[in-house]
Amino acid sequence: MRFILMIVLLISAISCKEKAFSQEMSTEFCKGIKQLDLSNSSAENILKDMTQLGLDLRNNNPDKVKSIRNQIAQQIGTDDEMEVAYAFAVKFTGDLMENCPEYLTAVRKILPQKIDSNATVGYVSGKVESFLKEWQNEPLDKKYEMATDSIITYLGFCANYSENYPNLSYGDLSPQNDVHIYLLHNSDDYLKAFLVNTQLKGMGYKAVEFPRLPEITIKGFE
């Protein structure tokens, strides 16, 4: 989907190659976002401006980037570039989401338009949000996997499913997509896990594909 590719470009621009930024760097990035016209700019222009902010931070602070990269490598016990990048992505995204509300506004401007909820979306998203609170200590990639699995599972338990989505053809994933988009706009925990999963995908790591067809197990062929 187009918006996923846009976010991959954004995160990759600030975290590939020399992959390390401290909280100081996320603070500087936030200052730059605060200068953007988030109310009147298009998603494409917001992405372009945020990408340039990330590139400027990296290119204007080579010594600091190298130093913090080494610190992260020491902390996680490896200097593998992809492992360092993942550790950075979690920290940098977390710092921005906790301390920079403008970052959340900007990212959600890049997402698909916010949808109106229905009984099915409300029921399933409520379940997922409740589970996310219970899963606070889980790694973000695992949290996203469990959250998307729960969306698929609880769509099957919703009493209003057929009423809200009549005459769905096989392979129509719009109910999953509706819950997904609703959570991206309304759950910071889900959005953070989604961004980290997107970073993994952009770096070539194994990542969750969602929406997706549910797996069907036939007895005798497990």
Salt bridges, closest charged atoms under 4 A:
GLU24 OE2 - LYS64 NZ 2.67
GLU28 OE2 - LYS31 NZ 3.34
GLU44 OE2 - ARG2 NH2 1.95
GLU81 OE2 - ARG69 NH2 2.99
ASP95 OD2 - LYS91 NZ 2.78
ASP149 OD1 - ARG212 NH2 2.30
ASP188 OD1 - ARG108 NH2 3.03
GLU209 OE1 - LYS201 NZ 3.62
